[in-house]
Every structure is written in structure tokens, then in C-alpha cells.
Amino acid sequence: MNPFLVQDPKQKARRLARALISDMLVYHPEKRQQGIRDGTLPQLFKDEIEKSWQEYVEQVGKELAESTPFWTEGLNEILAGGNKLF
């Protein structure tokens, strides 16, 4: 069996988390800049984060979503620009 055709659920979950969070930046770049500048990023993106989290859980399953750090890592690395805000 070709290892490149095997879909590792954890790899899929990590990629999906990063894609969903990256989409937030694509659609709201000014909002992100304001949130980082003012220190209000979690509050400003509350609705987007909740909506994307629901999509994430729906696609990867509640157990995998809650037992891995991919979502929080993505929020901190991508949305918060490497700061640990989430």
C-alpha cells in the first residue's frame, strides 16, 4: 500500500485546523491587526473561532478535536502570530 495514500487522521486534523484558522486571516486581516495591536484578538475573533471550531469538530470528530493540541496551536501560531493568546 502506498504510504502517501494513507490518510492519517491526526495529520488531517492538523491541516484542517490550520486551514480554517488561515481562512480567518484571509477574510479579516484588518481585524487581526487591530486585535494584535489592542490586545483584544480573542474577543474580536470570538464568533469566527466558535464557528470554525464547530466545523473542525464536525469534520474530525469531538474526541480527536479535544484530545489534540492542533486547534490551539494553530490559533497561537497563525492567528496570534506566534503569541500564546489561546
N, C-alpha and C positions, 0 to 999 in steps of 0.2 A: 504494500500500500504506500502511496506517495505521501510523505510527511507534510508536504505543502498543501495537500487537500484536506488534511485533518483540521477540523475547526476546534481549537482549544477554547472551552467556554470562558476561561479566565482572560485569555488574550482578547477574545471578542468583547468581553465586558469592559476591559481596559480601553480598547479602541473606541467603543461606543460612548463611554463616559467622556473621553477626550473630544470626540466629535460633537457631542451635544453641548459641551461647555464652550468649545470653539465657536459654535454657531451663535452663542450669546454675544461674543465679541464682534462677530460679523454684523449682527443686527443692531448692536448698541455700543459702538466704540466711544462715543462722547460720554455716555452714561458711565462707562467703565472708568474713563479718565477722571470724571467728576468724583466717582466713588473712591478711587485711589487717593486723589488729592484731598478730599474732605474726610477720609477715614470712614465712609459710610457704605462701602461696597456691599457687605452682606445685606444691609437694609434695602439698598437701591435695587438689588437683583433678587430680592426675596421671591417675587412671583415667578420670574423666569426660572430660578433654581428649583422651586417646587414643581413647576410644570415639567421641566426636563428630568427631574428625579423620578417623577411618576412614569414618564416614558422609559427611562432607564430600567426601573424595576419591572415594568411590563415586559420588556424585551429580554432581560437577563434572569429574571426571577428574584423574588424577595430575598431568599436565602443567600444567593450569590452576591446580590447588591449590598446586603447588610453585613456580610462576613468578609468582604474585601475592602481595601482602602482606596480603590481606584477612583471613586467619586470625589472623595475629599482631596486626594492628591491632585486630581485634575482641577478642582476649584482653586486650590492654592497655587499650583504651577501655572495654569493658563489664565484664569480669571483674575487672580490676585497678583500675577506677575512674579511668582516665587515667594511671596509673603505668606506666612501661616495665619490666615484670617478665618479659616473654616475648620 
